Amino acid sequence: MPITISRPRALRGDITAPGDKSVSHRAAIFNSLAKGDALVTNFSPGNDCTSTVHLLRALGVRIERTPSNSDAGDSLHVRGTGDAWIEPDNVLDAGNSGTTMRLMAGALAGRPFLAVMTGDDSLNGRPMGRVIDPLSQMGAEIRGRRRDTLAPLIFQGGKLRGIDYELPVASAQLKSALLLAGLRAEGPTRISQPALSRDHTERMLGAMGAPVKVEGLHVSVSPCRLNAVDVQVPGDISSAAFWMVAAATHQNAELCIRGVGINPSRTGVLTALRAMGANLQLTEQRIVAGEPVADVVVRSSRLRGTEIGHPLVPLLIDEIPVLAVAAAMAEGVTTIRDAAELRVKETDRIEATIDWLRSAGVECEGRPDGMSIMGAGRIMGGTFDPRNDHRLAMSIGVAGLVGEQPVTVSNGEVASVSYPGFWNEVRRLGGIVG
Ligand code: S3P
């Protein structure tokens, strides 16, 4: 469904970002393995987290989902199984969700039953060897297409033992898969990472009683049983980022985004926008269910180009498409390096971002691990294809909110992978949506 967005004269108001996708997946999966029941509030409304709920139900977990009629997000009542998942009757479908597939791979490894997990075309083209290899070293029997590198994946049991493992990429999904397998392995599992990536797994498993130790870039876990915990999911900073960039680059804007999770392993977007000169303030800082949360106020700003590279990249990896809009609307060059992971996201986000920006009149250059964007304070309109990538679709939408000419996103509905209410919010804030 094509969606056309034009710039409103002013962009002002309050927004509540939807529940964090990463925290929502973890709250559902970990509590389904735990002893006891848990209430998860402000659960992400996106399709990705719904895929996780469907998978867990197929594994015998009882989950009741209560829709919310306010901004608060759905509630999940998860009945913990005490680590007793059952053999699914059918193929498990993770849809578009890499987090579902990789975290569930760690949780399914070495279980005494057969399970097959697939995804959509995008997910079945994304690298799974990075989880299959270390899980196989731990003793899991896992097969996949193309010599065990791609989904669909087949889990055939095995007996797990802990390993020492150096992650080849700073991936929280991979780290989490190994920690989940480590909970059921014989002996400790020790992981070292090339850079810090989001640490929601370490925090939540720790809160559930797991002996997770973190020392710098080293994380370890030993086998243990989890106790259920209630989780109030913070607002998703990756969703809030669209509004931050919109407000910073629109000429007459002030947006307050309420209840945003500001876990330091996720706040790279704040660091980058501040380095670009964004007028951005955090207010009402508080701790909600062990995670730091704040309201983020962003006003019209004069942005300049910046450099984004190691070790900042994993802390803003999902925000790079929308930061590209900030870079185009800034004065000067923004250079993004050390971000080769973008090539294996829902689509090749380096290629897709460059193709889109060039067709929107923005000069840019690609490299294997990133891109340079020559900001000239403008971005042109037109019809653009987000290549079935939710974050690309919403980033293109932001370009429509702040650029001089209308922008059409050819399949806007893909935003519902993480943010089903996105276009309604655009409309509510005065963006003209056709
Ligand atoms: C996620 C980790 C990141 C991120 C993804 C969610 C998670 O992926 O891009 O959207 O919840 O752990 P990688 O860990 O593979 O970089």
Residues whose N, C-alpha, C, O or C-beta is under 5 A from the ligand:
A	BS01	S3P	S22 T99 A170 S171 A172 Q173 L174 I317 D318
